[in-house]
Amino acid sequence: MKIGITCYPTYGGSGVVATELGKALAMRGHEVHFISYAMPTRLNGFVDNIFYHEVEINNYPLFEFPLYSIALASKMVEVTKFHDLDLLHAHYAIPHATSAFLAREILKSEGGNKSEIKFITTLHGTDITLTGLEPSFLPTMKFSIQKSDGVTAVSRFLKEKTQQQYQIDKEIEVIPNFIDINKYKREDNEKTKCFRKNFAKNDEKILTHTSNFRALKRVQDVIKIFNTVKEKVDSKLILIGDGPERSECERYSRELGIFEEIKFMGKQDALVELLSVSDLFFLPSQSESFGLSALEAMSCGVPVISSSVGGLPELNLHGETGYIAEIGDVERMSKYAIELLANEKRYEHFSINARKRAEHFSEENIVPMYEKFYDKVLGM
Ligand code: GMT
């Protein structure tokens, strides 16, 4: 199959999922064409069967705002025609589903051999729960989702939320996030032992959080939890990633007098190594449709303490792979963390369960769900 994938290339989980999906599909013999404004960050190194098409945007003094959605639609038309695509797959509805709709209608009106092209939209999270609900986007979003030839959502929660909030009766297929379990696995060797020494003393535990530091990730809650946990369990905190709340988080940890015990790592490629030296992962988000970062941690055998929002309970099983608590209940999250870190046997059990749960979301299990869905939409 020849598939055109559009995603946000540099920021957020939707781009990661879209790129990893494209890579996995290419490995399975499909031809994948990424259509975006920049090369997706995870598309590093040469992969056979993968092509990248950059959307060029011409600036003209009259256009106060870049007309990306239109330029993207035109690029989708061009790539579909000249690379003989079978399908367009838009990740994150705004504006990708709208551009794909436009591209499909243009190709239909041209009446050539691509006049029957179909497009699929994958809903990831904030496209539905936040940005899409803004009055300036809502009618266009609803329309674009409804007009998609197929729609997938990354959790049952997101499917139901879409149907309720947009009053859409369209069938939505749940295809969860996935992980390369052979890459994301706990490394326990001389290198990671040495790595661990950089962060903590032998008897200290390492608590970790990864995100793009937006307000909805509630990174300050992680700092509050750490402040309580470290009173009972000798520990250090690693914060990975960067974003709008980072400065405020650094300021807050200075105010609490614990800045020296927290490592603000910024964006990191060595995620597997960092997760391999971690003992607990925190994701206390305000909103989370799936929680890819928690899945990455679990795949490395790290139990997760998360909020109970969105799709998180579909991934993190309370009392098995970690614990869940209400948004903002840092007291309960701290209590869970202290109890788990203090109980070696239970911890071992949770760590094994976390890895087993992650295996359920392996690339091998989930990517064929997309292939099956493509076949269904194309009537094959
Ligand atoms: O909002 C983000 O953190 C980025 C966002 C995105 O769409 O790029 O992530 C969403 O998609 C991920 C991949 O499907 C999910 O794992 C995240 O849970 C989801 N984020 C939110 O719902 C906040």
Boltz pocket constraint, residues with backbone or C-beta under 6 A from the ligand:
constraints:
  - pocket:
      binder: B
      contacts: [[A, 11], [A, 12], [A, 13], [A, 14], [A, 15], [A, 17], [A, 92], [A, 123], [A, 124], [A, 125], [A, 126], [A, 127], [A, 154], [A, 177], [A, 212], [A, 216], [A, 287], [A, 288], [A, 289], [A, 290], [A, 291], [A, 292], [A, 293]]
      max_distance: 6.0
